[in-house]
């Protein structure tokens, strides 16, 4: 799931990205990756493998925070993905300081590409 995030999120780190590729990669997330997560891993559970969060969830959900660097992309993220993201963040309160830093970094991004349409 990680490769599509390069052109979507690396602009926040000062890396030149291809905006057309960011849109293409976001479409791939929405059409391929998000449905697998929602319809397979989260079909009958609140987290990837059960109703109890695991390290697997920490490997997946916090990454979605990077999409917030492009608010219009985040607005287009399926609601089920946003709910899963929120559940995972809430399930690990001991990491809140780090989750908050990442969220602030992403939502504070105002550079080139921040206003792009998905």
Sine and cosine of phi, psi and omega as CSV:
sin_phi,cos_phi,sin_psi,cos_psi,sin_omega,cos_omega
0.00,0.00,-0.35,0.93,-0.12,-0.99
-0.93,0.38,-0.67,0.75,-0.11,-0.99
-0.78,0.63,-0.63,0.78,0.00,-1.00
-0.89,0.45,-0.30,0.95,-0.04,-1.00
-0.96,0.26,-0.29,0.96,-0.05,-1.00
-0.82,0.57,-0.86,0.51,-0.06,-1.00
-0.97,0.24,-0.34,0.94,0.05,-1.00
-0.98,0.22,-0.69,0.73,-0.21,-0.98
-0.92,-0.40,-0.40,0.92,-0.14,-0.99
-0.93,0.37,-0.23,0.97,0.10,-1.00
-0.86,0.51,-0.48,0.88,0.01,-1.00
-0.93,0.37,-0.32,0.95,-0.01,-1.00
-0.98,-0.19,0.19,0.98,0.03,-1.00
0.99,0.12,0.19,0.98,0.00,-1.00
-1.00,0.02,0.70,-0.71,0.07,-1.00
-0.93,0.36,0.78,-0.63,0.01,-1.00
-0.82,-0.57,0.30,-0.95,0.02,-1.00
-0.99,-0.10,0.91,-0.42,-0.07,-1.00
-0.91,0.42,-0.60,0.80,0.04,-1.00
-0.91,0.42,-0.62,0.78,0.03,-1.00
-0.93,0.37,-0.59,0.80,0.05,-1.00
-0.86,0.50,-0.69,0.73,0.02,-1.00
-0.91,0.41,-0.68,0.73,0.02,-1.00
-0.89,0.45,-0.69,0.73,0.00,-1.00
-0.93,0.38,-0.59,0.81,0.05,-1.00
-0.91,0.41,-0.65,0.76,0.05,-1.00
-0.87,0.49,-0.64,0.76,0.03,-1.00
-0.89,0.45,-0.67,0.74,0.07,-1.00
-0.85,0.53,-0.74,0.67,-0.06,-1.00
-0.93,0.37,-0.61,0.79,-0.08,-1.00
-1.00,0.05,-0.48,0.88,-0.10,-0.99
-0.89,-0.46,-0.82,0.58,-0.13,-0.99
-0.97,0.25,-0.75,0.66,-0.01,-1.00
-0.87,0.49,-0.68,0.73,0.04,-1.00
-0.88,0.48,-0.60,0.80,0.04,-1.00
-0.90,0.44,-0.70,0.72,0.01,-1.00
-0.88,0.47,-0.76,0.66,-0.06,-1.00
-0.95,0.33,-0.68,0.73,-0.14,-0.99
-1.00,-0.02,-0.18,0.98,0.02,-1.00
-0.90,-0.44,-0.92,0.40,-0.11,-0.99
-0.95,0.30,-0.53,0.85,-0.05,-1.00
-0.94,-0.35,0.22,0.97,-0.08,-1.00
-0.85,0.53,-0.74,0.68,-0.07,-1.00
-0.85,-0.53,0.18,0.98,-0.05,-1.00
-0.69,-0.72,0.30,-0.95,0.02,-1.00
-0.99,0.16,-0.40,0.91,-0.02,-1.00
-0.79,-0.61,0.05,-1.00,-0.14,-0.99
-0.81,0.59,-0.67,0.74,-0.10,-1.00
-0.87,-0.49,-0.15,0.99,-0.04,-1.00
-0.17,-0.99,-0.19,-0.98,0.08,-1.00
-1.00,0.02,0.09,1.00,0.06,-1.00
-0.92,-0.40,0.78,-0.63,0.00,-1.00
-0.93,0.37,0.55,-0.84,0.01,-1.00
-0.76,-0.66,0.01,-1.00,0.05,-1.00
-0.88,0.48,-0.45,0.89,0.05,-1.00
-0.86,0.51,-0.66,0.75,0.01,-1.00
-0.92,0.40,-0.59,0.81,0.05,-1.00
-0.93,0.38,-0.40,0.92,0.05,-1.00
-0.99,0.13,-0.21,0.98,-0.07,-1.00
-0.92,-0.38,-0.89,0.46,-0.21,-0.98
-0.89,0.46,-0.71,0.70,-0.03,-1.00
-0.86,0.51,-0.47,0.88,0.05,-1.00
-0.84,0.54,-0.56,0.83,-0.02,-1.00
-0.89,0.46,-0.39,0.92,0.03,-1.00
-0.84,0.54,-0.55,0.84,-0.02,-1.00
-0.88,0.47,-0.45,0.89,0.03,-1.00
-0.90,0.43,-0.43,0.90,0.00,-1.00
-0.89,0.46,-0.27,0.96,0.08,-1.00
-0.92,0.40,-0.24,0.97,0.07,-1.00
-0.81,-0.58,1.00,0.05,-0.13,-0.99
-0.79,0.61,-0.57,0.82,-0.01,-1.00
-0.95,0.30,-0.51,0.86,0.10,-0.99
-0.92,0.38,-0.74,0.67,-0.01,-1.00
-0.85,0.53,-0.62,0.78,0.02,-1.00
-0.88,0.47,-0.46,0.89,-0.03,-1.00
-1.00,-0.01,-0.06,1.00,0.05,-1.00
-0.92,0.38,0.71,-0.70,0.01,-1.00
-0.83,0.55,0.60,-0.80,-0.04,-1.00
-0.84,0.54,-0.61,0.79,0.01,-1.00
-0.88,0.47,-0.56,0.83,0.05,-1.00
-0.95,0.33,-0.68,0.73,0.03,-1.00
-0.89,0.46,-0.65,0.76,0.02,-1.00
-0.91,0.41,-0.67,0.74,0.05,-1.00
-0.89,0.46,-0.73,0.69,0.03,-1.00
-0.81,0.59,-0.76,0.66,-0.02,-1.00
-0.90,0.45,-0.65,0.76,0.01,-1.00
-0.88,0.47,-0.68,0.73,-0.02,-1.00
-0.92,0.39,-0.72,0.69,0.01,-1.00
-0.85,0.52,-0.69,0.72,-0.01,-1.00
-0.92,0.38,-0.51,0.86,-0.07,-1.00
-0.96,0.29,-0.24,0.97,-0.03,-1.00
-0.83,-0.56,0.92,0.38,-0.06,-1.00
-0.88,0.48,-0.42,0.91,0.01,-1.00
-0.93,0.38,-0.26,0.96,0.02,-1.00
-0.97,-0.26,0.16,0.99,-0.08,-1.00
-0.83,0.56,-0.63,0.78,0.01,-1.00
-0.84,0.54,-0.67,0.74,-0.03,-1.00
-0.97,0.23,-0.65,0.76,0.07,-1.00
-0.88,0.47,-0.66,0.75,0.00,-1.00
-0.91,0.41,-0.64,0.77,0.05,-1.00
-0.88,0.48,-0.72,0.70,-0.01,-1.00
-0.90,0.44,-0.69,0.73,0.02,-1.00
-0.89,0.46,-0.71,0.71,0.02,-1.00
-0.89,0.45,-0.63,0.78,0.05,-1.00
-0.88,0.48,-0.74,0.67,-0.04,-1.00
-0.93,0.37,-0.76,0.65,-0.06,-1.00
-0.95,0.31,-0.34,0.94,0.03,-1.00
-1.00,0.08,-0.11,0.99,-0.03,-1.00
-0.92,0.38,0.81,-0.59,0.00,-1.00
-0.80,-0.60,0.18,0.98,-0.07,-1.00
-0.97,0.26,-0.14,-0.99,-0.02,-1.00
-0.86,0.51,0.77,-0.64,0.00,-1.00
0.99,-0.15,-0.26,0.97,-0.05,-1.00
-0.88,0.48,-0.56,0.83,-0.04,-1.00
-1.00,-0.10,0.17,0.99,-0.06,-1.00
-0.91,0.42,0.52,-0.85,0.09,-1.00
-1.00,0.06,0.58,-0.81,0.04,-1.00
-0.95,0.32,0.00,0.00,0.00,0.00
